[in-house]
């Protein structure tokens, strides 16, 4: 029932920046923990950054100090600001609840981030 639309991806050179947006629809967004996940070719989808309803954040070690997750509950939107991008950040980025949903069909299309060397 929750619909998620990711945007903001693109092609960027190493060292550059991108900001991703996730527009969410559905019930009770403001009390849900949300997260950004990414999937690189041949790899499992992993949690990149999460944010609780109270604003507490968590990051995978590889992006600490470079990425910042935030949310605007009035706009039902989650953001991921990515700085100092590296080629290994390349992948499809998705937003969803945290922990991730048990139903594999509950994911959106994601947004592609490609970082060139």
Secondary structure, DSSP 8 states (H G I E B T S, - for coil): --EEEEE--EEEETT--EEEEEEEESS-GGGS-EEEEEE-TTS--EEEEEE-TT--EEE-GGGTTTEEEEEEGGGTEEEEEE-S--GGG-EEEEEEESS--S-GGG----EEEEEE-
